[in-house]
Amino acid sequence: MTTTAATATPRGPGEPEAQGSFATTHWSVVVAAGRSDTPRAQAALAKLCEAYWYPLYAFVRRSGYASPDAKDLTQEFFARMLEGHWLAQADQHRGRFRCFLLAAMKHVLANEWHKAHAQKRGGQWSFVSLDDDAAEHRYADDPITEATPERLFERRWALALLEGVLARLEAEYQREGKGVLFAALSGSLTAHRTALPYAELASRLGMGEGPVRVAVHRLRQRYRQLLREAVAQTVAFPEEIDAEMQHLFQVLLEA
């Protein structure tokens, strides 16, 4: 049964989408949390914060803020989101979910709320541990050196989305008792089909080369399906999925 944003059960970025439902997306989580302060909506929103905090942290760092200030601003941003300060006015028809987050963060920077609040950032919320060293290591390791803050945000957003999809795919294989198969074949998700050492993989797994080819095909097929579902969660309408996927892949190719 198709749900609506008002009645949908919010789900996290790694949870499956109900068959036939498009409305249960990141956007519907935001809208539901803005309309009602239910524990379920807040928990789902907190999961989104945990999944996507780093792209915003990287944006703040690239905008010229030092690591401690970037950490405070990112914590404050999500605290205010979780408290619902902006959510009641959120309009999913105005753009992508990532664009909503970025515009909201720009609003934070423009108003410099970190200067106006002496108390510890984050209030009662503890959605994710923003370890300065870990965050800075990730930021330092980012290969983009000349990118604008906006472009860096988009790259880190795309990578966070892909990492979430890969983690969900691995979890599926682990549940099915196929963890070894996933570990052996996961490299095929980025390698060109003609470059895959099927004979070597078959020998390592104790399988025939034909079954290995079938396993690789199924792995890639499931990965594409999960990726499409993940992107679908971040746009308002199904017809926007292809354009958003194309945009994110282009961002990664430009790196």
C-alpha positions in Angstrom: 0.0 0.0 0.0 1.4 3.4 -0.9 1.9 5.7 2.1 1.9 9.4 2.3 4.4 11.7 3.9 2.0 12.4 6.8 1.4 8.7 7.6 4.6 7.0 6.4 6.8 5.2 8.8 10.1 7.0 8.4 13.1 4.8 7.6 16.8 5.3 7.8 19.2 5.6 4.8 20.0 1.9 4.8 16.5 0.5 5.3 14.5 -1.0 2.4 11.7 0.8 0.7 8.2 -0.8 0.8 7.1 -2.3 -2.5 5.2 0.2 -4.5 6.0 3.1 -2.2 7.9 6.2 -3.2 6.7 8.7 -0.5 8.8 7.1 2.3 11.9 9.0 1.5 14.4 11.3 3.2 12.1 14.1 2.3 9.1 12.5 3.9 11.1 11.9 7.1 11.9 15.7 7.2 8.3 16.6 6.5 6.9 14.1 9.1 9.4 15.4 11.7 8.3 19.0 11.0 4.6 18.2 11.4 4.9 16.1 14.5 7.5 15.5 17.2 7.0 11.7 17.3 9.9 9.6 18.6 9.8 7.5 15.4 10.2 10.5 13.1 13.0 12.0 15.3 14.8 8.7 15.4 14.7 8.4 11.6 15.9 12.0 11.2 18.8 11.3 13.6 19.8 8.4 11.4 19.9 10.7 8.4 22.1 13.1 10.4 24.5 10.4 11.3 24.7 9.3 7.6 25.3 12.7 6.1 27.1 14.8 8.7 30.5 14.6 7.0 29.6 16.2 3.6 28.4 19.2 5.6 31.4 19.2 7.8 33.7 19.2 4.8 31.6 22.1 3.3 32.2 24.2 6.4 35.9 23.4 6.5 36.3 24.3 2.8 34.4 27.6 3.5 37.3 28.7 5.6 36.4 27.6 9.2 38.9 25.9 11.4 38.2 22.4 12.6 36.8 23.2 16.1 34.4 25.8 14.6 33.4 23.4 11.8 32.6 20.8 14.4 30.6 23.2 16.5 28.7 24.5 13.4 27.9 21.0 12.2 26.7 19.9 15.6 24.6 23.0 15.9 23.1 22.6 12.5 21.8 19.1 13.2 20.7 20.0 16.7 18.5 22.8 15.2 17.2 20.4 12.6 16.4 17.7 15.1 14.7 20.3 17.3 12.5 21.1 14.2 13.4 24.8 13.8 13.3 24.6 10.0 11.4 21.4 9.3 7.9 22.8 9.5 8.7 25.1 6.5 10.6 22.4 4.5 9.2 22.0 1.0 10.3 18.9 -0.8 9.1 20.3 -4.1 11.8 23.0 -4.1 14.7 20.7 -4.8 16.8 17.7 -3.9 17.3 16.7 -0.3 21.0 17.4 -0.5 20.2 20.9 -1.8 17.9 21.5 1.2 20.6 20.5 3.6 23.2 22.7 1.9 21.0 25.7 1.7 20.2 25.3 5.4 23.9 25.1 6.3 24.6 28.2 4.3 21.9 29.9 6.4 23.7 28.8 9.5 27.0 30.2 8.3 25.4 33.5 7.1 23.9 34.1 10.5 26.9 32.8 12.4 24.8 31.2 15.1 28.0 29.7 16.7 28.9 33.2 17.9 25.5 33.9 19.4 25.3 30.7 21.5 27.8 30.2 24.3 26.4 26.9 25.5 27.7 23.6 24.3 26.6 22.9 20.7 24.1 20.1 20.2 22.0 20.6 23.4 20.4 17.4 24.4 21.1 15.8 21.1 24.0 13.4 20.5 23.4 12.2 16.9 26.9 11.3 16.1 30.3 11.7 17.6 32.2 14.3 15.7 35.7 13.4 16.6 38.0 16.2 15.5 40.9 13.9 14.6 38.7 11.5 12.6 36.9 14.3 10.8 40.2 16.0 10.0 41.8 12.9 8.7 38.9 12.4 6.3 39.1 16.0 5.2 42.9 15.8 4.7 42.5 12.6 2.7 40.0 14.1 0.3 41.6 14.2 -3.2 39.9 17.4 -4.2 42.2 20.4 -3.6 40.7 23.1 -5.9 37.0 22.3 -5.5 34.6 24.9 -4.3 32.9 24.2 -1.0 29.7 23.3 -2.9 31.5 20.9 -5.2 33.3 19.2 -2.3 29.9 18.9 -0.5 28.4 17.2 -3.5 31.4 14.8 -3.9 31.3 13.8 -0.3 27.5 13.4 -0.5 27.9 11.1 -3.5 30.5 9.1 -1.7 28.5 8.8 1.5 25.5 7.5 -0.5 27.7 4.9 -2.3 29.2 3.8 1.0 25.8 3.4 2.5 24.7 1.3 -0.5 27.8 -0.9 -0.3 27.3 -1.4 3.5 23.7 -2.5 2.9 24.7 -4.8 0.1 27.3 -6.4 2.3 24.9 -6.8 5.1 22.5 -8.7 2.8 25.2 -11.1 1.8 26.2 -11.6 5.4 22.7 -12.4 6.4 22.5 -15.0 3.6 25.7 -16.6 4.7 27.6 -15.3 1.6 30.1 -13.0 3.3 33.0 -14.8 1.7 31.4 -14.5 -1.7 30.8 -10.8 -1.3 34.4 -10.2 -0.1 35.8 -12.0 -3.2 33.5 -10.3 -5.7 33.0 -6.8 -4.3 35.9 -5.5 -6.4 33.8 -6.3 -9.5 31.6 -3.4 -8.7 34.2 -1.0 -9.8 36.2 -3.1 -12.2 35.4 -3.3 -15.9 33.8 -6.6 -16.9 36.5 -7.5 -19.3 39.2 -6.9 -16.7 37.8 -9.3 -14.1 39.9 -12.4 -13.4 37.0 -14.8 -13.5 39.3 -17.9 -13.6 41.2 -16.7 -10.6 38.0 -15.9 -8.7 36.6 -19.3 -9.6 39.7 -21.0 -8.3 39.7 -19.0 -5.0 36.0 -19.7 -4.4 36.0 -23.3 -5.5 33.4 -22.6 -8.1 33.2 -23.0 -11.9 33.9 -19.9 -14.0 30.3 -19.9 -15.3 28.7 -19.7 -11.8 31.2 -16.9 -10.9 30.1 -14.9 -13.9 26.5 -15.3 -12.8 27.3 -14.3 -9.2 29.1 -11.2 -10.4 26.1 -10.3 -12.6 23.7 -10.7 -9.7 25.9 -8.7 -7.4 26.1 -5.8 -9.8 22.4 -6.0 -10.5 21.5 -5.8 -6.8 24.0 -3.0 -6.3 22.4 -0.9 -9.1 19.0 -1.6 -7.6 20.0 -0.5 -4.1 21.8 2.5 -5.5 18.7 3.6 -7.4 16.6 3.1 -4.2 19.0 5.2 -2.2 18.9 8.1 -4.8 15.1 7.8 -4.9 15.1 8.7 -1.2 16.7 12.0 -1.8 14.4 13.4 -4.6 10.8 14.4 -4.5 9.5 12.5 -7.6 10.5 9.2 -9.3 11.2 11.0 -12.7 14.0 12.9 -11.0 16.0 9.8 -10.1 17.9 9.4 -13.4 19.0 13.0 -13.5 20.2 12.9 -9.9 22.2 9.7 -10.5 23.8 11.2 -13.6 24.7 14.4 -11.7 26.3 12.5 -8.8 28.3 10.3 -11.1 29.5 13.3 -13.0 30.6 14.9 -9.7 32.7 11.8 -8.9 34.2 11.6 -12.4 35.4 15.2 -12.1 37.4 14.5 -9.0 
